[in-house]
Amino acid sequence: MIDHTHDPAAESWVGSARDHPAFPVQNLPLGVFTPAGSTDPRIGTAIGDEVLDLRAIAALLSAELAAPLGEPRLNALFALPFAARLALRYALFTLLTNAAHTQVIRPHLHHADDCTLLLPFAIGDYTDFYVGIHHARAVGALFRPDNPLLPNYHHVPIGYHARASSVQASGASVTRPNGQTLPPGEATPIFGPTRRLDYELELGLWIAGRNPLGTPVPISEAWERIGGLCLLNDWSARDVQAWEYQPLGPFLAKNFATTVSPWVVTREALAPFRCPPSPRAEGEPQPLPYLRDPADAADGMIAIELEVLLETAAMREAGTAPHVLSRSTAGAAMHWTPAQLVTHHTSNGCNLAPGDLLGTGTLSGPDPAGAGSLLELTKGGREPITLPGGETRTFLEDGDRLTLRGTARREGYRTIGFSACTGTILPAPLA
């Protein structure tokens, strides 16, 4: 899948794209935006510091693309065959690298700072997995020191059905949730604001295409169902979760908010950054046959550098730069590949539709510096983090702003990135 659109020497006539750290012409992510002074959502692509209105240039593209590009969300576009979306990438690459198209395209470029980025899909369903093995081990050790991973972890990609209605685009605030918690040493729960609000550093997989109900997706075809990726923060109320999760698992502790980065970095753009999965440790069971494929074993992961930053209200007031909480790499953190998630999800005949969202689960590194949640960083709240200026945190406080960043980097290719995934914590409503 590596082709001329990945050529590191290719340059756009859009000046800001030439040295852009996230959106050179080799990226061309897709999203939904409204220009300044408009409330009319339209599909666009990011190029440098600009956003190109694709609805406005649909006449320059194929007839197959015209109708989907006129929609206010990406669902119809991601319902098309992969060949159509690849043709769109090729066409955009030509229009933005060949200066002969400058006069036709330039009027439809909008400065990104003047645009409002929206949720890219109408999300029908959202599933959150638990594939970050270092996170699973670290959290498991907090509660089961002698047996951090449960016996099924190496056999089945663990996941649960999450809440699609509360998924929001980066920049939207997150209201601290109320919920039931059981105070230490008490026998009766109380109701009120969570005191252990946390983030989870994840990737989101956006589904393309559709499989009929009752028709599994084989592992050899699963990557065809992944239209693109985003950053994902599955906010968590840890004290609510501790009280409610047994015996059925996450519920109100997770469904109050999930934040995603608004630009969809397509799997086509990420082709140079594919890598093999980390080998399983000696003695660990191999996946069952329906989850094994030679091609997936060769390059089924994507190497994405991840970073988490925290900025408190006091830091903003003082003009202090956000504090880096952790750094990790997605490919090395995942115990199951994206294709294995799609195949397992559909193995019982479950039907996935364009715009469905799959979260990977928290992607922590193997050491504490790569922890993807405060639960890990503070050892369950026992070891507070000291921030610039002397503030401390065990979990998130009102006014805190949490940002996820992601970058794909490989020698010999142009670095591309994800838009930031940011949310600011607001106080809980009166209980």
C-alpha positions in Angstrom: 0.0 0.0 0.0 3.0 2.3 0.0 2.8 4.5 -3.1 3.6 7.9 -4.6 1.5 9.7 -2.0 4.0 8.6 0.7 7.1 10.0 -1.2 8.9 12.1 1.4 10.1 14.4 -1.3 6.6 15.4 -2.3 5.6 19.0 -1.4 2.4 20.8 -1.5 1.9 24.3 -3.0 0.2 25.1 0.3 3.1 26.7 2.0 2.3 25.8 5.6 2.1 22.1 4.7 5.8 21.8 3.7 7.3 21.5 7.2 4.1 20.8 9.1 4.6 18.4 12.0 1.2 16.7 11.6 -0.4 17.5 8.3 2.0 17.5 5.3 0.5 16.4 2.0 1.5 12.8 2.9 -1.2 12.7 5.5 -4.5 14.2 4.2 -6.8 13.2 7.1 -10.5 13.4 6.7 -12.9 15.2 9.0 -16.0 17.4 9.4 -15.8 21.2 10.0 -17.7 24.4 9.9 -15.9 27.5 8.5 -15.9 30.8 10.3 -19.4 32.4 10.3 -21.1 29.2 9.3 -23.1 26.5 11.1 -23.2 24.2 8.0 -21.0 21.1 8.6 -19.0 19.9 5.6 -16.3 17.3 4.9 -12.7 18.5 4.7 -9.1 17.5 4.7 -6.3 19.1 6.7 -3.3 20.4 4.8 -0.8 22.3 6.8 -2.6 25.1 8.7 -5.5 25.0 6.3 -8.7 23.0 5.8 -9.8 22.2 2.3 -13.6 22.1 1.8 -14.2 18.8 -0.2 -17.8 19.5 -0.8 -16.9 22.7 -2.6 -14.5 20.8 -5.0 -16.6 17.7 -5.5 -17.1 18.6 -9.1 -13.4 18.0 -9.7 -13.7 14.5 -8.4 -15.5 11.3 -9.5 -19.2 11.1 -9.7 -19.0 8.2 -7.1 -17.6 10.6 -4.6 -19.8 13.6 -5.2 -22.8 12.5 -3.1 -20.9 11.2 -0.1 -18.8 14.4 0.0 -22.0 16.4 0.2 -23.0 14.7 3.5 -22.5 16.4 6.9 -20.6 13.3 8.2 -18.2 10.7 6.9 -20.4 7.7 7.1 -21.5 7.6 3.5 -17.9 8.1 2.3 -16.6 5.2 4.5 -19.5 3.0 3.2 -17.8 3.2 -0.3 -15.4 0.5 -1.4 -11.8 1.0 -0.4 -10.8 1.7 -4.0 -13.1 4.8 -4.0 -11.4 6.3 -0.9 -8.0 5.5 -2.3 -9.0 7.3 -5.5 -10.0 10.3 -3.3 -6.6 10.3 -1.7 -4.8 10.2 -5.1 -7.0 13.0 -6.5 -6.4 15.2 -3.4 -2.7 14.5 -3.6 -2.6 15.7 -7.2 -4.7 18.8 -6.6 -2.5 19.8 -3.7 1.0 19.1 -5.2 0.5 20.3 -8.7 0.7 24.1 -8.7 -1.5 24.2 -11.9 -4.5 23.6 -9.6 -3.7 26.5 -7.3 -6.1 29.1 -8.5 -9.0 26.6 -8.6 -8.4 25.1 -5.1 -7.2 28.2 -3.1 -10.6 29.8 -2.7 -11.8 26.7 -0.9 -9.1 26.6 1.7 -10.0 27.9 5.2 -7.5 28.7 7.9 -7.7 26.0 10.5 -7.8 28.4 13.5 -11.0 29.9 12.0 -12.8 26.5 11.7 -14.7 24.5 14.2 -13.9 20.7 14.0 -16.8 18.4 14.7 -17.4 14.7 15.4 -16.5 13.1 12.1 -19.1 10.3 12.1 -22.7 9.7 13.3 -21.6 6.9 15.6 -24.0 3.9 15.6 -22.0 1.8 18.1 -18.9 2.1 20.2 -16.9 -0.8 21.7 -14.0 -0.4 24.0 -11.3 -3.1 24.2 -8.6 -3.8 26.8 -5.6 -4.7 24.6 -2.9 -2.7 26.4 -1.0 -5.5 28.1 1.2 -3.2 30.2 -1.8 -1.4 31.5 -3.6 -4.6 32.2 -0.6 -5.9 34.2 -0.1 -2.7 36.1 -3.8 -2.3 37.1 -4.1 -6.0 37.7 -1.1 -5.9 40.1 -2.9 -3.2 42.2 -5.7 -5.5 42.9 -4.2 -9.0 42.4 -0.5 -8.8 43.0 0.0 -12.5 42.6 -2.1 -12.9 39.5 -2.3 -9.6 37.5 -3.6 -11.1 34.3 -6.7 -13.2 34.3 -6.5 -16.6 32.5 -8.5 -15.5 29.5 -6.4 -12.4 28.6 -4.0 -14.2 26.2 -6.9 -16.1 24.5 -9.6 -13.5 23.9 -9.5 -9.7 23.1 -11.4 -8.4 26.1 -13.9 -5.7 25.4 -17.3 -4.2 26.4 -20.0 -2.3 24.6 -19.7 1.4 25.5 -21.9 4.4 25.0 -21.9 6.1 21.6 -24.1 9.0 22.5 -21.5 10.6 24.9 -18.6 10.5 22.4 -17.5 14.0 21.6 -14.9 15.8 19.6 -11.7 17.3 21.1 -12.2 20.6 22.8 -15.5 19.9 24.4 -15.6 20.1 28.2 -16.1 17.1 30.4 -18.5 17.4 33.4 -17.4 15.6 36.5 -19.9 12.8 36.9 -21.9 12.0 40.0 -22.2 8.3 41.0 -22.4 5.8 43.7 -19.2 5.0 45.6 -18.3 3.0 48.6 -16.0 4.9 51.0 -13.2 2.9 52.5 -14.3 1.1 55.6 -18.0 1.7 55.0 -20.7 -0.8 54.3 -23.2 1.6 52.7 -22.5 3.5 49.5 -22.9 7.3 49.0 -24.0 9.4 46.0 -22.0 12.4 44.8 -19.2 13.6 42.5 -16.4 11.1 41.7 -13.2 11.9 43.6 -11.1 9.7 41.4 -11.6 11.0 37.9 -9.1 9.6 35.4 -8.1 9.6 31.7 -7.3 6.6 29.5 -4.8 7.0 26.6 -6.2 5.0 23.7 -6.5 4.8 19.9 -9.8 4.8 18.2 -10.5 2.6 15.1 -13.1 3.9 12.7 -14.9 1.2 10.8 -15.4 1.3 7.1 -17.8 -0.9 5.1 -20.4 -3.2 6.4 -20.8 -7.0 7.1 -24.3 -8.4 7.1 -25.6 -9.7 10.4 -24.5 -13.3 10.9 -21.4 -12.9 8.6 -18.0 -12.8 10.4 -15.1 -10.9 9.0 -12.1 -13.3 8.5 -8.7 -12.1 9.8 -7.3 -11.9 6.3 -9.9 -9.3 5.4 -10.1 -7.4 8.7 -7.8 -4.5 7.8 -10.1 -3.7 4.9 -12.7 -2.8 7.5 -10.5 -0.2 9.3 -11.0 3.1 7.6 -8.8 5.2 9.8 -7.6 6.0 13.3 -7.9 8.7 15.9 -6.8 9.4 19.4 -9.3 8.5 22.1 -9.7 9.4 25.8 -12.1 7.1 27.6 -12.6 9.2 30.8 -13.1 7.0 33.9 -14.5 7.5 37.4 -12.4 5.0 39.2 -14.2 5.0 42.5 -17.6 4.6 40.8 -16.1 1.8 38.7 -14.7 0.0 41.8 -18.2 -0.2 43.3 -20.3 -1.1 40.3 -18.1 -3.2 38.0 -18.8 -6.6 39.6 -20.3 -8.7 38.3 -21.2 -7.1 34.9 -18.4 -4.7 34.3 -18.1 -0.9 33.3 -21.3 1.1 33.3 -21.8 4.7 34.7 -18.1 4.9 35.5 -17.3 5.0 31.8 -20.4 6.2 29.8 -20.4 9.8 30.8 -17.8 11.0 28.3 -15.4 9.8 25.6 -13.3 12.3 23.7 -11.8 11.7 20.2 -9.5 13.7 18.0 -11.5 15.1 15.1 -9.3 14.3 12.1 -9.4 10.7 10.9 -5.9 9.6 9.8 -6.7 7.1 7.1 -5.1 3.6 7.0 -3.8 4.6 3.6 -1.8 7.4 5.2 -0.5 5.1 7.9 0.8 2.4 5.6 4.5 3.3 6.0 4.2 3.0 9.8 2.9 -0.6 9.9 5.1 -2.9 12.0 5.0 -6.5 13.4 3.3 -7.2 16.7 5.5 -7.7 19.8 6.3 -11.4 20.1 4.5 -13.2 22.9 6.6 -14.2 25.8 7.8 -17.8 26.1 5.0 -19.9 27.6 2.2 -17.6 26.6 -0.5 -19.2 24.5 -0.7 -18.3 20.8 -4.0 -16.9 19.5 -6.6 -19.4 18.3 -6.6 -20.2 14.5 -9.4 -17.7 13.7 -7.2 -14.9 15.0 -4.0 -15.9 13.2 -2.9 -14.6 9.8 0.7 -14.5 8.4 0.2 -11.0 6.9 -1.1 -9.7 10.2 1.8 -11.3 12.0 4.2 -9.5 9.6 2.9 -6.0 9.9 -0.4 -5.9 11.7 0.5 -3.1 14.2 1.1 0.6 13.7 3.9 2.4 15.4 2.4 5.6 16.8 4.2 7.7 19.4 1.8 8.8 22.1 2.0 11.6 24.7 -0.2 12.8 27.6 -0.1 16.4 28.8 -1.8 18.0 31.8 -2.5 21.7 32.3 -4.1 22.9 35.6 -6.1 26.1 35.9 -3.3 27.5 38.0 -0.8 26.6 35.3 -2.9 28.4 32.7 -3.2 31.5 34.9 0.6 31.5 35.4 1.4 30.9 31.7 3.2 27.6 32.6 3.5 25.1 29.7 1.5 21.9 30.0 3.3 19.1 31.9 4.1 15.8 30.1 2.7 13.0 32.2 3.8 10.1 30.1 5.0 8.8 26.7 4.4 5.4 25.1 4.2 3.7 21.7 1.0 2.2 20.5 2.3 -0.8 18.6 4.5 -2.0 21.4 1.7 -1.6 24.0 -1.0 -3.6 22.2 -1.4 -7.3 22.9 -3.9 -7.8 20.0 -3.7 -6.2 16.5 -6.4 -3.9 15.1 -7.4 -6.7 12.6 -7.8 -9.2 15.5 -10.2 -6.8 17.2 -12.3 -6.6 14.1 -12.3 -10.3 13.5 -13.1 -11.2 17.1 -15.8 -8.5 17.3 -17.6 -10.1 14.3 -16.7 -13.7 15.0 -20.2 -14.4 16.4 -21.8 -12.7 13.4 -22.0 -9.2 14.9 -22.5 -6.6 12.2 -20.2 -3.6 12.1 -21.3 -0.5 10.1 -19.5 2.5 8.7 -18.7 5.0 11.5 -18.7 2.4 14.3 -15.9 3.1 16.8 -13.6 0.6 18.4 -11.3 1.8 21.3 -8.1 -0.1 22.0 -8.1 0.3 25.7 -5.3 2.1 27.6 -2.0 1.9 25.9 0.7 2.1 28.5 4.4 1.5 28.1 6.3 -1.2 30.0 7.7 1.2 32.6 6.0 3.9 34.8 7.1 6.7 32.5 4.7 5.3 29.9 1.7 4.8 32.1 -1.5 5.7 30.2 -3.7 6.6 33.2 -3.4 8.3 36.6 -4.4 5.1 38.2 -1.1 3.7 37.2 1.0 6.8 37.5 -0.1 7.3 41.2 -0.2 3.6 42.1 -3.9 3.8 42.7 -3.8 7.3 44.3 -1.1 6.4 46.9 1.8 8.3 45.3 0.8 11.8 44.2 2.4 13.5 41.2 4.1 16.9 41.8 3.5 19.4 39.0 5.4 22.6 38.0 4.5 25.2 40.6 4.2 22.7 43.4 0.7 21.4 42.8 0.1 17.7 43.3 -2.4 15.3 41.7 -3.6 11.8 42.4 -6.6 12.1 40.0 -8.0 15.0 37.9 -9.4 18.1 39.6 -11.9 20.6 38.3 -10.3 23.0 35.8 -7.6 20.5 34.7 -7.1 20.2 30.9 -5.9 16.8 29.6 -4.4 16.5 26.1 -3.4 13.4 24.1 -1.0 13.7 21.2 0.0 11.1 18.6 2.8 11.1 15.9 3.7 8.4 13.3 7.4 8.6 12.6 9.7 6.3 10.5 13.1 6.9 8.9 12.8 7.5 5.2 9.2 8.8 5.4 7.5 12.1 6.2 6.3 12.3 9.8 2.5 12.7 10.1 0.4 13.3 13.2 -3.0 13.3 14.7 -4.9 16.4 15.9 -4.9 16.8 19.6 -7.5 15.1 21.8 -8.3 17.6 24.6 -10.9 18.0 27.3 -11.3 20.3 30.3 -12.9 19.2 33.6 -16.0 21.1 34.8 -17.5 20.7 38.3 -20.2 18.1 38.8 -23.8 19.2 38.9 -25.5 19.4 42.3 -26.3 15.9 43.5 
